[in-house]
Amino acid sequence: MKKNLKALLIVGGAILCNGFALAKLPALSDDAKAKAAEAAAKTAWTGKLEAYQLCKAQDKVAARTKPAVKGAKPAVVASSCVDPGPFVYAPTAAAAPASSAPASAAVAAKKP
């Protein structure tokens, strides 16, 4: 009897918690969206920087491991590494008016 009651309470608690977990979250604020966009841009830049650093390291290793021929000039190989430069985040100016445009259009539509 106690095992059945305990199992019933566990199942009931799981169902109750499931209802809370499925509740709809509020929409993100403009500040949160801007922070998320900046974080995405920073992550993309970090990936480019890591790829650049890997490319430079591979070039350095390849230059050391190539067999040197006596009397021959070392071949200069153009590196395909592209430096991403410093991180600069510039939010798009078109995003701010676009978000306020539907609100102004709705206000204009209500006026007779």
C-alpha positions as CSV (number, residue, x, y, z in Angstrom):
1,M,0.0,0.0,0.0
2,K,2.8,2.4,0.9
3,K,4.7,1.6,-2.3
4,N,1.6,2.4,-4.4
5,L,1.1,5.7,-2.6
6,K,4.7,6.6,-3.0
7,A,4.6,5.8,-6.7
8,L,1.4,7.8,-7.1
9,L,2.9,10.8,-5.4
10,I,6.1,10.6,-7.5
11,V,4.0,10.4,-10.7
12,G,1.7,13.2,-9.6
13,G,4.7,15.4,-8.8
14,A,6.3,14.7,-12.2
15,I,3.0,15.6,-14.0
16,L,2.8,18.8,-12.0
17,C,6.4,19.8,-12.7
18,N,5.9,18.9,-16.4
19,G,3.1,21.5,-16.5
20,F,5.4,24.2,-15.2
21,A,8.1,23.2,-17.6
22,L,5.8,23.6,-20.6
23,A,4.6,27.1,-19.7
24,K,5.2,29.7,-22.4
25,L,8.2,32.0,-21.7
26,P,7.7,35.7,-22.4
27,A,9.2,37.3,-25.5
28,L,12.8,38.6,-25.3
29,S,13.2,42.3,-24.7
30,D,15.1,44.4,-27.2
31,D,18.0,44.6,-24.8
32,A,18.2,40.9,-24.5
33,K,18.0,40.5,-28.3
34,A,20.8,43.0,-28.7
35,K,23.0,41.1,-26.2
36,A,22.3,37.8,-27.9
37,A,23.2,39.3,-31.3
38,E,26.4,40.7,-29.8
39,A,27.3,37.4,-28.3
40,A,26.7,35.6,-31.6
41,A,28.9,38.1,-33.4
42,K,31.6,37.6,-30.7
43,T,31.4,33.8,-31.1
44,A,31.7,34.1,-34.8
45,W,34.7,36.3,-34.5
46,T,36.3,34.0,-32.0
47,G,35.9,31.1,-34.4
48,K,37.6,33.1,-37.2
49,L,40.4,34.1,-34.8
50,E,41.0,30.5,-33.8
51,A,41.1,29.4,-37.4
52,Y,43.7,32.1,-38.2
53,Q,45.8,31.0,-35.2
54,L,45.6,27.4,-36.4
55,C,46.6,28.4,-39.9
56,K,49.6,30.3,-38.7
57,A,50.7,27.4,-36.5
58,Q,50.3,25.0,-39.4
59,D,52.4,27.2,-41.6
60,K,55.1,27.4,-39.0
61,V,55.2,23.6,-38.6
62,A,55.2,23.1,-42.4
63,A,58.1,25.5,-42.8
64,R,60.2,23.6,-40.2
65,T,59.4,20.1,-41.6
66,K,60.1,20.8,-45.3
67,P,63.4,19.1,-46.3
68,A,66.1,21.7,-47.1
69,V,68.2,21.2,-50.2
70,K,71.7,22.5,-50.0
71,G,72.3,25.4,-52.2
72,A,68.6,25.9,-53.1
73,K,66.7,28.9,-52.1
74,P,63.7,28.2,-49.9
75,A,60.4,28.6,-51.7
76,V,58.3,31.4,-50.4
77,V,54.7,30.1,-50.1
78,A,51.9,32.6,-49.9
79,S,49.9,32.0,-46.8
80,S,46.2,31.7,-47.1
81,C,45.7,32.8,-43.5
82,V,43.4,35.8,-43.1
83,D,43.7,37.9,-40.0
84,P,40.2,38.7,-38.7
85,G,41.4,41.8,-36.9
86,P,40.1,43.1,-33.6
87,F,36.6,42.4,-32.5
88,V,34.3,45.3,-33.4
89,Y,30.5,45.0,-32.9
90,A,28.4,47.4,-34.8
91,P,24.7,46.7,-34.5
92,T,22.8,47.3,-37.7
93,A,21.0,50.6,-37.8
94,A,18.2,49.1,-40.0
95,A,17.1,46.8,-37.1
96,A,16.0,49.6,-34.8
97,P,13.6,51.4,-37.2
98,A,12.3,48.1,-38.5
99,S,11.2,47.1,-35.0
100,S,9.4,50.4,-34.4
101,A,7.9,50.6,-37.9
102,P,5.1,48.0,-37.3
103,A,4.1,49.9,-34.2
104,S,3.8,53.2,-36.0
105,A,1.9,51.5,-38.8
106,A,-0.5,50.0,-36.4
107,V,-1.1,53.5,-34.8
108,A,-1.6,55.1,-38.2
109,A,-4.1,52.4,-39.2
110,K,-6.2,53.0,-36.1
111,K,-6.5,56.8,-36.9
112,P,-9.6,57.5,-39.1
